[in-house]
């Protein structure tokens, strides 16, 4: 697991160096948004295949979905609450904060 994480961070670092050094130019740079979208869709497709192959996930899909829904609701709720608290007590320069 640690080796996999190091590989991912290494790839991220190499991409950052390429971007910082300006090694990606021209058509690739102009189409980075499309390339990212295609890569994301491919990743989701592969994840779908992996989930579909795993019988344990398929047999527990409703309980997994329920847990994911609960986590999502709490995450969204506390995120909204946190933003409201920060906006209420932190004023940036002369900007007025709307409630």
Biopython code that builds the backbone (N, CA, C, O; Angstrom):
import numpy as np
from Bio.PDB.StructureBuilder import StructureBuilder

atoms = [
    (1, "UNK", "N", (0.824, -1.193, 0.000)),
    (1, "UNK", "CA", (0.000, 0.000, 0.000)),
    (1, "UNK", "C", (0.871, 1.261, 0.000)),
    (1, "UNK", "O", (0.594, 2.217, -0.724)),
    (2, "UNK", "N", (1.912, 1.249, 0.812)),
    (2, "UNK", "CA", (2.800, 2.401, 0.877)),
    (2, "UNK", "C", (3.516, 2.609, -0.451)),
    (2, "UNK", "O", (3.722, 3.742, -0.887)),
    (3, "UNK", "N", (3.893, 1.508, -1.089)),
    (3, "UNK", "CA", (4.577, 1.599, -2.379)),
    (3, "UNK", "C", (3.650, 2.224, -3.421)),
    (3, "UNK", "O", (4.083, 3.049, -4.226)),
    (4, "UNK", "N", (2.377, 1.831, -3.405)),
    (4, "UNK", "CA", (1.399, 2.389, -4.337)),
    (4, "UNK", "C", (1.226, 3.883, -4.103)),
    (4, "UNK", "O", (1.182, 4.662, -5.055)),
    (5, "UNK", "N", (1.128, 4.283, -2.845)),
    (5, "UNK", "CA", (0.993, 5.700, -2.520)),
    (5, "UNK", "C", (2.208, 6.488, -2.999)),
    (5, "UNK", "O", (2.069, 7.586, -3.538)),
    (6, "UNK", "N", (3.387, 5.931, -2.804)),
    (6, "UNK", "CA", (4.606, 6.607, -3.253)),
    (6, "UNK", "C", (4.615, 6.739, -4.772)),
    (6, "UNK", "O", (5.035, 7.767, -5.301)),
    (7, "UNK", "N", (4.150, 5.698, -5.483)),
    (7, "UNK", "CA", (4.059, 5.776, -6.950)),
    (7, "UNK", "C", (3.127, 6.902, -7.373)),
    (7, "UNK", "O", (3.458, 7.686, -8.262)),
    (8, "UNK", "N", (1.957, 6.981, -6.735)),
    (8, "UNK", "CA", (0.983, 8.028, -7.086)),
    (8, "UNK", "C", (1.553, 9.421, -6.827)),
    (8, "UNK", "O", (1.427, 10.321, -7.657)),
    (9, "UNK", "N", (2.179, 9.583, -5.666)),
    (9, "UNK", "CA", (2.758, 10.891, -5.343)),
    (9, "UNK", "C", (3.915, 11.220, -6.279)),
    (9, "UNK", "O", (4.120, 12.382, -6.629)),
    (10, "UNK", "N", (4.669, 10.205, -6.684)),
    (10, "UNK", "CA", (5.762, 10.418, -7.637)),
    (10, "UNK", "C", (5.239, 10.886, -8.986)),
    (10, "UNK", "O", (5.789, 11.808, -9.588)),
    (11, "UNK", "N", (4.176, 10.249, -9.455)),
    (11, "UNK", "CA", (3.572, 10.660, -10.728)),
    (11, "UNK", "C", (3.035, 12.084, -10.617)),
    (11, "UNK", "O", (3.201, 12.883, -11.538)),
    (12, "UNK", "N", (2.391, 12.404, -9.496)),
    (12, "UNK", "CA", (1.892, 13.759, -9.268)),
    (12, "UNK", "C", (3.038, 14.763, -9.266)),
    (12, "UNK", "O", (2.926, 15.838, -9.854)),
    (13, "UNK", "N", (4.131, 14.417, -8.609)),
    (13, "UNK", "CA", (5.298, 15.298, -8.548)),
    (13, "UNK", "C", (5.889, 15.522, -9.943)),
    (13, "UNK", "O", (6.217, 16.652, -10.304)),
    (14, "UNK", "N", (6.024, 14.454, -10.718)),
    (14, "UNK", "CA", (6.564, 14.576, -12.075)),
    (14, "UNK", "C", (5.667, 15.470, -12.925)),
    (14, "UNK", "O", (6.164, 16.307, -13.678)),
    (15, "UNK", "N", (4.350, 15.301, -12.810)),
    (15, "UNK", "CA", (3.430, 16.178, -13.536)),
    (15, "UNK", "C", (3.577, 17.629, -13.122)),
    (15, "UNK", "O", (3.529, 18.533, -13.956)),
    (16, "UNK", "N", (3.756, 17.845, -11.822)),
    (16, "UNK", "CA", (3.969, 19.206, -11.335)),
    (16, "UNK", "C", (5.237, 19.824, -11.885)),
    (16, "UNK", "O", (5.252, 21.002, -12.244)),
    (17, "UNK", "N", (6.298, 19.042, -11.956)),
    (17, "UNK", "CA", (7.567, 19.536, -12.515)),
    (17, "UNK", "C", (7.382, 19.872, -13.989)),
    (17, "UNK", "O", (7.844, 20.919, -14.444)),
    (18, "UNK", "N", (6.708, 18.993, -14.749)),
    (18, "UNK", "CA", (6.460, 19.261, -16.169)),
    (18, "UNK", "C", (5.693, 20.569, -16.338)),
    (18, "UNK", "O", (6.031, 21.381, -17.199)),
    (19, "UNK", "N", (4.660, 20.775, -15.516)),
    (19, "UNK", "CA", (3.887, 22.004, -15.610)),
    (19, "UNK", "C", (4.685, 23.229, -15.220)),
    (19, "UNK", "O", (4.600, 24.264, -15.881)),
    (20, "UNK", "N", (5.459, 23.121, -14.152)),
    (20, "UNK", "CA", (6.246, 24.248, -13.670)),
    (20, "UNK", "C", (7.331, 24.648, -14.659)),
    (20, "UNK", "O", (7.578, 25.835, -14.873)),
    (21, "UNK", "N", (7.972, 23.663, -15.255)),
    (21, "UNK", "CA", (9.059, 23.929, -16.204)),
    (21, "UNK", "C", (8.543, 24.325, -17.584)),
    (21, "UNK", "O", (9.330, 24.719, -18.444)),
    (22, "UNK", "N", (7.234, 24.227, -17.806)),
    (22, "UNK", "CA", (6.665, 24.590, -19.095)),
    (22, "UNK", "C", (6.977, 23.590, -20.199)),
    (22, "UNK", "O", (7.104, 23.967, -21.365)),
    (23, "UNK", "N", (7.101, 22.317, -19.836)),
    (23, "UNK", "CA", (7.442, 21.288, -20.814)),
    (23, "UNK", "C", (6.232, 20.842, -21.637)),
    (23, "UNK", "O", (6.393, 20.173, -22.658)),
    (24, "UNK", "N", (5.039, 21.203, -21.207)),
    (24, "UNK", "CA", (3.820, 20.855, -21.937)),
    (24, "UNK", "C", (3.315, 22.119, -22.613)),
    (24, "UNK", "O", (2.908, 23.069, -21.945)),
    (25, "UNK", "N", (3.343, 22.127, -23.942)),
    (25, "UNK", "CA", (2.918, 23.320, -24.678)),
    (25, "UNK", "C", (2.099, 22.918, -25.892)),
    (25, "UNK", "O", (1.976, 21.739, -26.222)),
    (26, "UNK", "N", (1.549, 23.915, -26.540)),
    (26, "UNK", "CA", (0.864, 23.700, -27.807)),
    (26, "UNK", "C", (-0.491, 23.044, -27.645)),
    (26, "UNK", "O", (-1.276, 23.417, -26.773)),
    (27, "UNK", "N", (-0.758, 22.062, -28.490)),
    (27, "UNK", "CA", (-2.069, 21.412, -28.525)),
    (27, "UNK", "C", (-2.391, 20.694, -27.225)),
    (27, "UNK", "O", (-3.545, 20.682, -26.797)),
    (28, "UNK", "N", (-1.395, 20.097, -26.595)),
    (28, "UNK", "CA", (-1.649, 19.380, -25.345)),
    (28, "UNK", "C", (-2.106, 20.359, -24.268)),
    (28, "UNK", "O", (-3.078, 20.093, -23.561)),
    (29, "UNK", "N", (-1.419, 21.480, -24.140)),
    (29, "UNK", "CA", (-1.786, 22.469, -23.130)),
    (29, "UNK", "C", (-3.176, 23.031, -23.401)),
    (29, "UNK", "O", (-3.940, 23.259, -22.464)),
    (30, "UNK", "N", (-3.513, 23.256, -24.659)),
    (30, "UNK", "CA", (-4.821, 23.804, -25.011)),
    (30, "UNK", "C", (-5.944, 22.815, -24.736)),
    (30, "UNK", "O", (-7.087, 23.217, -24.523)),
    (31, "UNK", "N", (-5.627, 21.521, -24.741)),
    (31, "UNK", "CA", (-6.650, 20.491, -24.566)),
    (31, "UNK", "C", (-6.560, 19.765, -23.227)),
    (31, "UNK", "O", (-7.098, 18.667, -23.089)),
    (32, "UNK", "N", (-5.892, 20.354, -22.243)),
    (32, "UNK", "CA", (-5.746, 19.682, -20.951)),
    (32, "UNK", "C", (-7.096, 19.376, -20.302)),
    (32, "UNK", "O", (-7.254, 18.326, -19.679)),
    (33, "UNK", "N", (-8.047, 20.255, -20.437)),
    (33, "UNK", "CA", (-9.375, 20.018, -19.872)),
    (33, "UNK", "C", (-10.022, 18.783, -20.474)),
    (33, "UNK", "O", (-10.587, 17.960, -19.753)),
    (34, "UNK", "N", (-9.942, 18.648, -21.798)),
    (34, "UNK", "CA", (-10.511, 17.477, -22.457)),
    (34, "UNK", "C", (-9.762, 16.200, -22.072)),
    (34, "UNK", "O", (-10.375, 15.152, -21.869)),
    (35, "UNK", "N", (-8.443, 16.294, -21.974)),
    (35, "UNK", "CA", (-7.640, 15.137, -21.583)),
    (35, "UNK", "C", (-8.005, 14.688, -20.166)),
    (35, "UNK", "O", (-8.116, 13.491, -19.900)),
    (36, "UNK", "N", (-8.191, 15.646, -19.263)),
    (36, "UNK", "CA", (-8.578, 15.319, -17.889)),
    (36, "UNK", "C", (-9.953, 14.668, -17.860)),
    (36, "UNK", "O", (-10.161, 13.702, -17.126)),
    (37, "UNK", "N", (-10.888, 15.176, -18.642)),
    (37, "UNK", "CA", (-12.229, 14.610, -18.684)),
    (37, "UNK", "C", (-12.198, 13.179, -19.193)),
    (37, "UNK", "O", (-12.844, 12.303, -18.618)),
    (38, "UNK", "N", (-11.455, 12.933, -20.265)),
    (38, "UNK", "CA", (-11.356, 11.581, -20.815)),
    (38, "UNK", "C", (-10.704, 10.638, -19.805)),
    (38, "UNK", "O", (-11.156, 9.507, -19.630)),
    (39, "UNK", "N", (-9.646, 11.100, -19.141)),
    (39, "UNK", "CA", (-8.972, 10.272, -18.141)),
    (39, "UNK", "C", (-9.908, 9.955, -16.981)),
    (39, "UNK", "O", (-9.923, 8.827, -16.487)),
    (40, "UNK", "N", (-10.690, 10.943, -16.541)),
    (40, "UNK", "CA", (-11.640, 10.725, -15.452)),
    (40, "UNK", "C", (-12.716, 9.730, -15.853)),
    (40, "UNK", "O", (-13.056, 8.839, -15.074)),
    (41, "UNK", "N", (-13.253, 9.870, -17.053)),
    (41, "UNK", "CA", (-14.279, 8.931, -17.521)),
    (41, "UNK", "C", (-13.723, 7.518, -17.633)),
    (41, "UNK", "O", (-14.409, 6.555, -17.289)),
    (42, "UNK", "N", (-12.484, 7.382, -18.113)),
    (42, "UNK", "CA", (-11.845, 6.074, -18.194)),
    (42, "UNK", "C", (-11.668, 5.477, -16.800)),
    (42, "UNK", "O", (-11.918, 4.290, -16.596)),
    (43, "UNK", "N", (-11.237, 6.300, -15.839)),
    (43, "UNK", "CA", (-11.070, 5.840, -14.466)),
    (43, "UNK", "C", (-12.404, 5.364, -13.891)),
    (43, "UNK", "O", (-12.458, 4.311, -13.256)),
    (44, "UNK", "N", (-13.474, 6.123, -14.105)),
    (44, "UNK", "CA", (-14.785, 5.720, -13.617)),
    (44, "UNK", "C", (-15.250, 4.417, -14.266)),
    (44, "UNK", "O", (-15.864, 3.578, -13.606)),
    (45, "UNK", "N", (-14.959, 4.249, -15.548)),
    (45, "UNK", "CA", (-15.300, 3.020, -16.256)),
    (45, "UNK", "C", (-14.576, 1.829, -15.627)),
    (45, "UNK", "O", (-15.191, 0.795, -15.368)),
    (46, "UNK", "N", (-13.288, 1.971, -15.385)),
    (46, "UNK", "CA", (-12.508, 0.899, -14.779)),
    (46, "UNK", "C", (-13.007, 0.604, -13.358)),
    (46, "UNK", "O", (-13.079, -0.558, -12.960)),
    (47, "UNK", "N", (-13.347, 1.636, -12.603)),
    (47, "UNK", "CA", (-13.894, 1.427, -11.260)),
    (47, "UNK", "C", (-15.221, 0.675, -11.330)),
    (47, "UNK", "O", (-15.489, -0.188, -10.495)),
    (48, "UNK", "N", (-16.048, 0.995, -12.315)),
    (48, "UNK", "CA", (-17.315, 0.286, -12.501)),
    (48, "UNK", "C", (-17.095, -1.186, -12.798)),
    (48, "UNK", "O", (-17.810, -2.041, -12.276)),
    (49, "UNK", "N", (-16.111, -1.488, -13.633)),
    (49, "UNK", "CA", (-15.783, -2.882, -13.932)),
    (49, "UNK", "C", (-15.330, -3.599, -12.662)),
    (49, "UNK", "O", (-15.754, -4.722, -12.389)),
    (50, "UNK", "N", (-14.464, -2.939, -11.890)),
    (50, "UNK", "CA", (-13.959, -3.538, -10.651)),
    (50, "UNK", "C", (-15.094, -3.802, -9.668)),
    (50, "UNK", "O", (-15.122, -4.854, -9.030)),
    (51, "UNK", "N", (-16.019, -2.873, -9.538)),
    (51, "UNK", "CA", (-17.157, -3.051, -8.641)),
    (51, "UNK", "C", (-18.065, -4.166, -9.159)),
    (51, "UNK", "O", (-18.533, -4.996, -8.379)),
    (52, "UNK", "N", (-18.313, -4.189, -10.459)),
    (52, "UNK", "CA", (-19.182, -5.200, -11.045)),
    (52, "UNK", "C", (-18.642, -6.604, -10.917)),
    (52, "UNK", "O", (-19.420, -7.552, -10.809)),
    (53, "UNK", "N", (-17.336, -6.763, -10.925)),
    (53, "UNK", "CA", (-16.711, -8.083, -10.805)),
    (53, "UNK", "C", (-16.785, -8.600, -9.370)),
    (53, "UNK", "O", (-16.869, -9.809, -9.152)),
    (54, "UNK", "N", (-16.754, -7.701, -8.397)),
    (54, "UNK", "CA", (-16.686, -8.084, -6.985)),
    (54, "UNK", "C", (-18.079, -8.460, -6.470)),
    (54, "UNK", "O", (-18.927, -7.588, -6.281)),
    (55, "UNK", "N", (-18.315, -9.761, -6.244)),
    (55, "UNK", "CA", (-19.618, -10.244, -5.779)),
    (55, "UNK", "C", (-19.967, -9.737, -4.388)),
    (55, "UNK", "O", (-21.142, -9.534, -4.079)),
    (56, "UNK", "N", (-18.959, -9.530, -3.546)),
    (56, "UNK", "CA", (-19.215, -9.045, -2.191)),
    (56, "UNK", "C", (-19.790, -7.631, -2.222)),
    (56, "UNK", "O", (-20.713, -7.319, -1.469)),
    (57, "UNK", "N", (-19.252, -6.784, -3.083)),
    (57, "UNK", "CA", (-19.767, -5.416, -3.203)),
    (57, "UNK", "C", (-21.184, -5.436, -3.750)),
    (57, "UNK", "O", (-22.055, -4.727, -3.246)),
    (58, "UNK", "N", (-21.423, -6.245, -4.783)),
    (58, "UNK", "CA", (-22.757, -6.313, -5.389)),
    (58, "UNK", "C", (-23.790, -6.799, -4.376)),
    (58, "UNK", "O", (-24.901, -6.271, -4.328)),
    (59, "UNK", "N", (-23.439, -7.799, -3.565)),
    (59, "UNK", "CA", (-24.393, -8.323, -2.588)),
    (59, "UNK", "C", (-24.670, -7.337, -1.453)),
    (59, "UNK", "O", (-25.717, -7.423, -0.812)),
    (60, "UNK", "N", (-23.767, -6.417, -1.197)),
    (60, "UNK", "CA", (-23.933, -5.429, -0.124)),
    (60, "UNK", "C", (-24.157, -4.019, -0.650)),
    (60, "UNK", "O", (-23.953, -3.052, 0.084)),
    (61, "UNK", "N", (-24.569, -3.883, -1.897)),
    (61, "UNK", "CA", (-24.641, -2.557, -2.533)),
    (61, "UNK", "C", (-25.596, -1.607, -1.798)),
    (61, "UNK", "O", (-25.324, -0.409, -1.716)),
    (62, "UNK", "N", (-26.708, -2.124, -1.264)),
    (62, "UNK", "CA", (-27.666, -1.241, -0.600)),
    (62, "UNK", "C", (-27.144, -0.738, 0.745)),
    (62, "UNK", "O", (-27.337, 0.432, 1.077)),
    (63, "UNK", "N", (-26.487, -1.597, 1.523)),
    (63, "UNK", "CA", (-25.942, -1.128, 2.800)),
    (63, "UNK", "C", (-24.767, -0.177, 2.567)),
    (63, "UNK", "O", (-24.597, 0.798, 3.300)),
    (64, "UNK", "N", (-23.962, -0.463, 1.547)),
    (64, "UNK", "CA", (-22.857, 0.447, 1.208)),
    (64, "UNK", "C", (-23.419, 1.793, 0.761)),
    (64, "UNK", "O", (-22.908, 2.841, 1.156)),
    (65, "UNK", "N", (-24.461, 1.768, -0.054)),
    (65, "UNK", "CA", (-25.089, 3.000, -0.527)),
    (65, "UNK", "C", (-25.684, 3.812, 0.609)),
    (65, "UNK", "O", (-25.572, 5.038, 0.632)),
    (66, "UNK", "N", (-26.319, 3.124, 1.552)),
    (66, "UNK", "CA", (-26.903, 3.817, 2.704)),
    (66, "UNK", "C", (-25.809, 4.490, 3.534)),
    (66, "UNK", "O", (-25.946, 5.650, 3.923)),
    (67, "UNK", "N", (-24.729, 3.761, 3.804)),
    (67, "UNK", "CA", (-23.620, 4.344, 4.573)),
    (67, "UNK", "C", (-23.007, 5.525, 3.821)),
    (67, "UNK", "O", (-22.698, 6.552, 4.426)),
    (68, "UNK", "N", (-22.830, 5.384, 2.514)),
    (68, "UNK", "CA", (-22.265, 6.477, 1.712)),
    (68, "UNK", "C", (-23.183, 7.692, 1.742)),
    (68, "UNK", "O", (-22.711, 8.826, 1.821)),
    (69, "UNK", "N", (-24.499, 7.460, 1.680)),
    (69, "UNK", "CA", (-25.459, 8.563, 1.739)),
    (69, "UNK", "C", (-25.407, 9.299, 3.063)),
    (69, "UNK", "O", (-25.451, 10.529, 3.103)),
    (70, "UNK", "N", (-25.312, 8.544, 4.146)),
    (70, "UNK", "CA", (-25.231, 9.162, 5.479)),
    (70, "UNK", "C", (-23.947, 9.979, 5.612)),
    (70, "UNK", "O", (-23.971, 11.103, 6.113)),
    (71, "UNK", "N", (-22.842, 9.418, 5.166)),
    (71, "UNK", "CA", (-21.563, 10.148, 5.221)),
    (71, "UNK", "C", (-21.650, 11.425, 4.392)),
    (71, "UNK", "O", (-21.162, 12.474, 4.813)),
    (72, "UNK", "N", (-22.272, 11.340, 3.209)),
    (72, "UNK", "CA", (-22.407, 12.511, 2.335)),
    (72, "UNK", "C", (-23.243, 13.597, 2.993)),
    (72, "UNK", "O", (-22.872, 14.771, 2.963)),
    (73, "UNK", "N", (-24.356, 13.219, 3.582)),
    (73, "UNK", "CA", (-25.238, 14.195, 4.232)),
    (73, "UNK", "C", (-24.518, 14.900, 5.378)),
    (73, "UNK", "O", (-24.589, 16.123, 5.497)),
    (74, "UNK", "N", (-23.825, 14.133, 6.221)),
    (74, "UNK", "CA", (-23.103, 14.755, 7.328)),
    (74, "UNK", "C", (-21.958, 15.629, 6.832)),
    (74, "UNK", "O", (-21.721, 16.707, 7.378)),
    (75, "UNK", "N", (-21.249, 15.177, 5.807)),
    (75, "UNK", "CA", (-20.147, 15.979, 5.261)),
    (75, "UNK", "C", (-20.660, 17.302, 4.717)),
    (75, "UNK", "O", (-20.091, 18.356, 4.998)),
    (76, "UNK", "N", (-21.733, 17.249, 3.940)),
    (76, "UNK", "CA", (-22.300, 18.478, 3.385)),
    (76, "UNK", "C", (-22.812, 19.387, 4.492)),
    (76, "UNK", "O", (-22.574, 20.594, 4.467)),
    (77, "UNK", "N", (-23.510, 18.815, 5.460)),
    (77, "UNK", "CA", (-24.066, 19.619, 6.553)),
    (77, "UNK", "C", (-22.993, 20.341, 7.350)),
    (77, "UNK", "O", (-23.097, 21.542, 7.598)),
    (78, "UNK", "N", (-21.962, 19.607, 7.751)),
    (78, "UNK", "CA", (-20.900, 20.244, 8.539)),
    (78, "UNK", "C", (-20.060, 21.194, 7.703)),
    (78, "UNK", "O", (-19.519, 22.161, 8.240)),
    (79, "UNK", "N", (-19.935, 20.948, 6.406)),
    (79, "UNK", "CA", (-19.219, 21.888, 5.530)),
    (79, "UNK", "C", (-19.981, 23.209, 5.452)),
    (79, "UNK", "O", (-19.390, 24.282, 5.567)),
    (80, "UNK", "N", (-21.283, 23.124, 5.257)),
    (80, "UNK", "CA", (-22.116, 24.334, 5.198)),
    (80, "UNK", "C", (-22.061, 25.074, 6.527)),
    (80, "UNK", "O", (-21.916, 26.296, 6.556)),
    (81, "UNK", "N", (-22.176, 24.332, 7.630)),
    (81, "UNK", "CA", (-22.111, 24.949, 8.951)),
    (81, "UNK", "C", (-20.754, 25.629, 9.163)),
    (81, "UNK", "O", (-20.693, 26.745, 9.679)),
    (82, "UNK", "N", (-19.679, 24.964, 8.770)),
    (82, "UNK", "CA", (-18.342, 25.543, 8.920)),
    (82, "UNK", "C", (-18.174, 26.820, 8.115)),
    (82, "UNK", "O", (-17.611, 27.796, 8.610)),
    (83, "UNK", "N", (-18.655, 26.822, 6.884)),
    (83, "UNK", "CA", (-18.543, 28.013, 6.042)),
    (83, "UNK", "C", (-19.357, 29.155, 6.638)),
    (83, "UNK", "O", (-18.900, 30.298, 6.659)),
    (84, "UNK", "N", (-20.545, 28.856, 7.117)),
    (84, "UNK", "CA", (-21.369, 29.912, 7.727)),
    (84, "UNK", "C", (-20.690, 30.506, 8.965)),
    (84, "UNK", "O", (-20.709, 31.720, 9.171)),
    (85, "UNK", "N", (-20.094, 29.643, 9.781)),
    (85, "UNK", "CA", (-19.412, 30.146, 10.973)),
    (85, "UNK", "C", (-18.202, 31.004, 10.603)),
    (85, "UNK", "O", (-17.976, 32.056, 11.202)),
    (86, "UNK", "N", (-17.439, 30.561, 9.631)),
    (86, "UNK", "CA", (-16.270, 31.332, 9.203)),
    (86, "UNK", "C", (-16.704, 32.664, 8.612)),
    (86, "UNK", "O", (-16.105, 33.697, 8.910)),
    (87, "UNK", "N", (-17.744, 32.652, 7.773)),
    (87, "UNK", "CA", (-18.215, 33.905, 7.175)),
    (87, "UNK", "C", (-18.771, 34.859, 8.217)),
    (87, "UNK", "O", (-18.677, 36.077, 8.062)),
    (88, "UNK", "N", (-19.348, 34.314, 9.277)),
    (88, "UNK", "CA", (-19.931, 35.161, 10.313)),
    (88, "UNK", "C", (-18.859, 35.846, 11.162)),
    (88, "UNK", "O", (-19.021, 36.998, 11.566)),
    (89, "UNK", "N", (-17.764, 35.132, 11.427)),
    (89, "UNK", "CA", (-16.772, 35.651, 12.348)),
    (89, "UNK", "C", (-15.488, 36.151, 11.693)),
    (89, "UNK", "O", (-14.633, 36.717, 12.374)),
    (90, "UNK", "N", (-15.338, 35.955, 10.397)),
    (90, "UNK", "CA", (-14.133, 36.412, 9.704)),
    (90, "UNK", "C", (-14.555, 37.369, 8.595)),
    (90, "UNK", "O", (-15.265, 36.977, 7.669)),
    (91, "UNK", "N", (-14.123, 38.605, 8.688)),
    (91, "UNK", "CA", (-14.426, 39.606, 7.669)),
    (91, "UNK", "C", (-13.119, 39.960, 6.973)),
    (91, "UNK", "O", (-12.136, 40.311, 7.626)),
    (92, "UNK", "N", (-13.112, 39.869, 5.666)),
    (92, "UNK", "CA", (-11.916, 40.175, 4.896)),
    (92, "UNK", "C", (-11.938, 41.639, 4.486)),
    (92, "UNK", "O", (-12.797, 42.063, 3.712)),
    (93, "UNK", "N", (-11.019, 42.383, 4.993)),
    (93, "UNK", "CA", (-10.837, 43.819, 4.719)),
    (93, "UNK", "C", (-12.151, 44.582, 4.843)),
    (93, "UNK", "O", (-12.817, 44.491, 5.874)),
    (94, "UNK", "N", (-12.542, 45.344, 3.797)),
    (94, "UNK", "CA", (-13.735, 46.186, 3.892)),
    (94, "UNK", "C", (-14.974, 45.533, 3.294)),
    (94, "UNK", "O", (-16.021, 46.173, 3.199)),
    (95, "UNK", "N", (-14.875, 44.284, 2.895)),
    (95, "UNK", "CA", (-16.026, 43.610, 2.289)),
    (95, "UNK", "C", (-17.064, 43.297, 3.348)),
    (95, "UNK", "O", (-16.737, 42.880, 4.459)),
    (96, "UNK", "N", (-18.329, 43.506, 2.981)),
    (96, "UNK", "CA", (-19.396, 43.144, 3.891)),
    (96, "UNK", "C", (-19.808, 41.706, 3.623)),
    (96, "UNK", "O", (-19.793, 41.237, 2.485)),
    (97, "UNK", "N", (-20.167, 41.032, 4.674)),
    (97, "UNK", "CA", (-20.572, 39.634, 4.560)),
    (97, "UNK", "C", (-22.085, 39.579, 4.623)),
    (97, "UNK", "O", (-22.708, 40.110, 5.542)),
    (98, "UNK", "N", (-22.674, 38.911, 3.606)),
    (98, "UNK", "CA", (-24.128, 38.754, 3.580)),
    (98, "UNK", "C", (-24.502, 37.501, 4.343)),
    (98, "UNK", "O", (-23.800, 36.493, 4.269)),
    (99, "UNK", "N", (-25.600, 37.558, 5.074)),
    (99, "UNK", "CA", (-26.062, 36.384, 5.831)),
    (99, "UNK", "C", (-27.099, 35.625, 5.067)),
    (99, "UNK", "O", (-27.600, 34.609, 5.549)),
]
sb = StructureBuilder()
sb.init_structure("model")
sb.init_model(0)
sb.init_chain("A")
sb.init_seg("    ")
for serial, (resi, resn, name, xyz) in enumerate(atoms, 1):
    if name == "N":
        sb.init_residue(resn, " ", resi, " ")
    sb.init_atom(name, np.array(xyz, "f"), 0.0, 1.0, " ", f" {name:<3s}", serial, name[0])
structure = sb.get_structure()
